[in-house]
Amino acid sequence: MGELYSRTKRFVSKGAEKELGKEHKVLDQGFIRLVDYMGKDGSLVRAARTSYGKGTKKASEDRTLIRYLVRKKHTTPVEFVETIWHAKMPIFVARQWVRHRTASINEYSGRYSIMPDEFFIPELERIQAQSKLNRQGSGDTLPLETQQKVRDLLVSDANQVFDHYNKIQEDGVARELARIGLPLSTYTQWYWKMDLHNLFHFLKLRIDPHAQEEIRKYAIKMGEITKKSFPVAYEAFEDYILNAVNLSTLEQTAMMDIMQGIDINQVAKYRFKNKFERQEFLDKYKLLQSKKEPIEYDFNFQKTNKIIMRKRNKK
Ligand SMILES: Cc1cc2nc3c(=O)[nH]c(=O)nc-3n(C[C@H](O)[C@H](O)[C@H](O)COP(=O)(O)OP(=O)(O)OC[C@H]3O[C@@H](n4cnc5c(N)ncnc54)[C@H](O)[C@@H]3O)c2cc1C
């Protein structure tokens, strides 16, 4: 136990080594840290070559192979990297997190141990109104006095419930029963193991702006750590999964309308009868518009037989 070997025959990721054990604060009292891992970018290549042979060997070809695997959803080689995390989060975050079924989890036991007096209390600006667009989301900013009142209520409720939790235990009640009145804001902790393929799936769903802000904060931090640990695979994940825009058949038709010069608002109104689908299409279009950058095409077929694209601002 606890011995550190300076020499190993295993694959080592320099980025992951720097991250190991480093605690990153999330929310008011939570944290996330990478506690262990197996493999590195090269693990995907090694696993994949059992099916593709030794045809490609250079580092640049390794990168191409990793990108191919992620792009073509050849996912099993991506499962050959493992990650283990130690997370401390409020129970309402853990409830969303635990829905990702491909993890191995070992959680703090409120039957065995006393639950610490730790609750998540949101910052004032996070206390927002119910969203009018998304039934699962938050919306407009509330007046400061409302935010303050709500925060005070959350603090006093948490203190009162914890006071009762202590009193119940003083009466000799079992911890497994004493805890049942604790709120969803109570902090819990776990060790969480997941392979890289399923971690990418988790990150895609939980970094997404539709996920609740509190779990997003964990996912964003985990994404940063994963990026440092497995940079080539993560770059492919960003390009082909995280930042990819998926267009339904209807959205493809609407895009063709726009490319033929029809106004976006008319297209949205005419094509999308469902207001949620319409809004999703408008959001996707806005996202695509934000990627627009000025470019100039040089057609130089005689020399290179290729179209050379040059950014105007680089001239
Ligand atoms: C924004 C958002 C809102 C949500 N809202 C709700 C909600 O209101 N109510 C609610 O209950 N949940 C909600 N969820 C949870 C959601 O429905 C999924 O349970 C969760 O995101 C896990 O996704 P997953 O099943 O793809 O992932 P994982 O459990 O990690 O599974 C990964 C993949 O493995 C496969 N898989 C795993 N287990 C099985 C199985 N038993 N059978 C078949 N295939 C399997 C599936 O292909 C799956 O995609 C929400 C999730 C998000 C991101």
The ligand as a Tripos MOL2 file, in Angstrom:
@<TRIPOS>MOLECULE
LIG
   53    58     1     0     0
SMALL
NO_CHARGES

@<TRIPOS>ATOM
      1 C1        -30.3970   17.5200  -19.4470 C.3       1 LIG1
      2 C2        -30.8570   16.2060  -18.8880 C.ar      1 LIG1
      3 C3        -32.1290   16.0860  -18.3480 C.ar      1 LIG1
      4 C4        -32.5500   14.8620  -17.8080 C.ar      1 LIG1
      5 N1        -33.8060   14.7760  -17.2500 N.ar      1 LIG1
      6 C5        -34.2170   13.6140  -16.6880 C.ar      1 LIG1
      7 C6        -35.5140   13.4900  -16.0690 C.ar      1 LIG1
      8 O1        -36.2910   14.4310  -16.0490 O.2       1 LIG1
      9 N2        -35.8460   12.3100  -15.4960 N.ar      1 LIG1
     10 C7        -35.0110   11.2280  -15.5180 C.ar      1 LIG1
     11 O2        -35.3690   10.1740  -14.9840 O.2       1 LIG1
     12 N3        -33.7910   11.3010  -16.1010 N.ar      1 LIG1
     13 C8        -33.3680   12.4570  -16.6660 C.ar      1 LIG1
     14 N4        -32.1160   12.5350  -17.2480 N.ar      1 LIG1
     15 C9        -31.2550   11.3530  -17.2230 C.3       1 LIG1
     16 C10       -31.2130   10.6990  -18.6140 C.3       1 LIG1
     17 O3        -32.4850   10.2170  -19.0090 O.3       1 LIG1
     18 C11       -30.2000    9.5330  -18.6060 C.3       1 LIG1
     19 O4        -30.6280    8.5680  -17.6810 O.3       1 LIG1
     20 C12       -28.8050    9.9750  -18.2070 C.3       1 LIG1
     21 O5        -28.4300   11.1280  -18.9180 O.3       1 LIG1
     22 C13       -27.8120    8.8530  -18.4920 C.3       1 LIG1
     23 O6        -27.6930    8.7170  -19.8740 O.3       1 LIG1
     24 P1        -27.3490    7.3220  -20.5340 P.3       1 LIG1
     25 O7        -28.3870    6.3100  -20.1710 O.co2     1 LIG1
     26 O8        -27.1400    7.5580  -21.9920 O.co2     1 LIG1
     27 O9        -25.9160    7.0180  -19.8590 O.3       1 LIG1
     28 P2        -25.3330    5.7210  -19.1920 P.3       1 LIG1
     29 O10       -26.2060    5.1770  -18.1320 O.co2     1 LIG1
     30 O11       -23.9280    6.0840  -18.8210 O.co2     1 LIG1
     31 O12       -25.2730    4.6740  -20.3130 O.3       1 LIG1
     32 C14       -24.4100    4.8490  -21.4440 C.3       1 LIG1
     33 C15       -25.0250    4.1020  -22.6090 C.3       1 LIG1
     34 O13       -25.0240    2.6970  -22.2910 O.3       1 LIG1
     35 C16       -26.2020    2.0890  -22.7630 C.3       1 LIG1
     36 N5        -26.9120    1.5090  -21.6140 N.ar      1 LIG1
     37 C17       -26.5520    1.5960  -20.3010 C.ar      1 LIG1
     38 N6        -27.4030    0.9020  -19.5360 N.ar      1 LIG1
     39 C18       -28.3100    0.3820  -20.3710 C.ar      1 LIG1
     40 C19       -29.4740   -0.4320  -20.1770 C.ar      1 LIG1
     41 N7        -29.8790   -0.8480  -18.9910 N.pl3     1 LIG1
     42 N8        -30.1850   -0.7700  -21.2710 N.ar      1 LIG1
     43 C20       -29.8240   -0.3780  -22.4860 C.ar      1 LIG1
     44 N9        -28.7370    0.3930  -22.7570 N.ar      1 LIG1
     45 C21       -27.9980    0.7630  -21.7030 C.ar      1 LIG1
     46 C22       -27.0090    3.1660  -23.4560 C.3       1 LIG1
     47 O14       -26.6730    3.1580  -24.8190 O.3       1 LIG1
     48 C23       -26.4810    4.4480  -22.8550 C.3       1 LIG1
     49 O15       -26.6160    5.5830  -23.6840 O.3       1 LIG1
     50 C24       -31.6810   13.7420  -17.8070 C.ar      1 LIG1
     51 C25       -30.4060   13.8610  -18.3690 C.ar      1 LIG1
     52 C26       -29.9850   15.0730  -18.9000 C.ar      1 LIG1
     53 C27       -28.5820   15.1750  -19.4640 C.3       1 LIG1
@<TRIPOS>BOND
     1     1     2 1
     2     2     3 ar
     3     2    52 ar
     4     3     4 ar
     5     4     5 ar
     6     4    50 ar
     7     5     6 ar
     8     6     7 ar
     9     6    13 1
    10     7     8 2
    11     7     9 ar
    12     9    10 ar
    13    10    11 2
    14    10    12 ar
    15    12    13 ar
    16    13    14 ar
    17    14    15 1
    18    14    50 ar
    19    15    16 1
    20    16    17 1
    21    16    18 1
    22    18    19 1
    23    18    20 1
    24    20    21 1
    25    20    22 1
    26    22    23 1
    27    23    24 1
    28    24    25 2
    29    24    26 1
    30    24    27 1
    31    27    28 1
    32    28    29 2
    33    28    30 1
    34    28    31 1
    35    31    32 1
    36    32    33 1
    37    33    34 1
    38    33    48 1
    39    34    35 1
    40    35    36 1
    41    35    46 1
    42    36    37 ar
    43    36    45 ar
    44    37    38 ar
    45    38    39 ar
    46    39    40 ar
    47    39    45 ar
    48    40    41 1
    49    40    42 ar
    50    42    43 ar
    51    43    44 ar
    52    44    45 ar
    53    46    47 1
    54    46    48 1
    55    48    49 1
    56    50    51 ar
    57    51    52 ar
    58    52    53 1
@<TRIPOS>SUBSTRUCTURE
     1 LIG1         1 GROUP 0 **** ****
